[in-house]
Amino acid sequence: MSCDVLEIACDESGAEGENLIGAINAVFAHAGVRFGVAEAAERVREIRARAPSPVQEYKAGHILREKNRATLEWVLGPSGPLEGHAHVHLTEKRYFAVSRLAGLLLDDPDPGMFLDERARDLATALYLEGGPAFGAGAWESFLRAFNAAVRVNNGRNAEASVDALFALAAELRPAAPGGRMGAVADLLRAARPNVERLRALHLADPAMPPALDPLLPAIAYAVARWGEGAAPVLVVHDRQTALTDERVDRVAKAVPAVAATARMAGLRLAASHADPRVQLADLLAGAARRIAQDELAGRGDRRLTELLRPYVDRASVWGDPRSRALLHPDP
């Protein structure tokens, strides 16, 4: 590992591309670890010794089995193999989708990877108040239609998806007239030009990061987390078709928006079965997604949540205030 570059290995759990509303997994987790290859291999061997498996590639699913509960607690605990060498960025998919919607409502046809404070405030209001104001069923239908209309490849006629979205927008009426959600309803009905412009931008530039995929922003957050005030960060990442050279370049250019002094040196794809560092990142990402998802659903495991908490990125994209207070290192 060059002294001029800080190298981290990353993997994710819960990825479903741009499918956010009604997705199988409510949480996307992206983990980064900093180890040399030999050191990582030794730590994987130690985990295997505690929770044996004959498979070549050791995955999070092995330590998430109930019979391996003690190993999971050790892996996440202060005497475990990850302490001081790992972090995980969590994305609550529903809130991420609503944040993309908020950016479009504020007259920005391309809100980019990160939102300004005004858009974040609107996203929080939409997340917390949308269902109560418009009715849970109507709001859910609208968000599903928004997801379909903005996805780059949604398998449907794009114009039909946009038509369906704004037919639903026309029907949204807040239970209490006036107020913030009344103004939001007006913004929703007027947002068609921004949605159409966003789709046109993606058609004109295939290298543009998909608006609803949390992977690329998560990589930028990882670089910001490890690289602020340090050497440029080289990311070794499990193979992902979304990580084209052009998109990685966009991520690198976006990093200073998160951490002014952080820089991305590049990204190299690796086969996870051949790189023990990526396997360790997979273990943390998979465990974090399961623990955070259970906490979001109200069935959290207090002990596991406490063990995960020190690893969680303060910049995680999370809307639910109750579970955020439990998962976040700085509530």
Secondary structure as UniProt FT lines:
FT   TURN            3..4
FT   STRAND          6..13
FT   TURN            17..18
FT   TURN            21..22
FT   STRAND          27..33
FT   HELIX           37..50
FT   HELIX           60..63
FT   HELIX           66..68
FT   HELIX           69..76
FT   TURN            78..79
FT   TURN            83..84
FT   STRAND          86..92
FT   HELIX           93..105
FT   TURN            106..107
FT   HELIX           117..134
FT   HELIX           136..150
FT   HELIX           158..171
FT   HELIX           179..189
FT   HELIX           192..204
FT   TURN            206..207
FT   TURN            211..212
FT   HELIX           215..227
FT   TURN            228..229
FT   STRAND          233..238
FT   TURN            241..242
FT   HELIX           245..254
FT   HELIX           255..257
FT   TURN            260..261
FT   STRAND          264..270
FT   HELIX           272..274
FT   HELIX           276..296
FT   TURN            297..298
FT   HELIX           302..308
FT   HELIX           309..311
FT   TURN            314..315
FT   HELIX           321..327
//
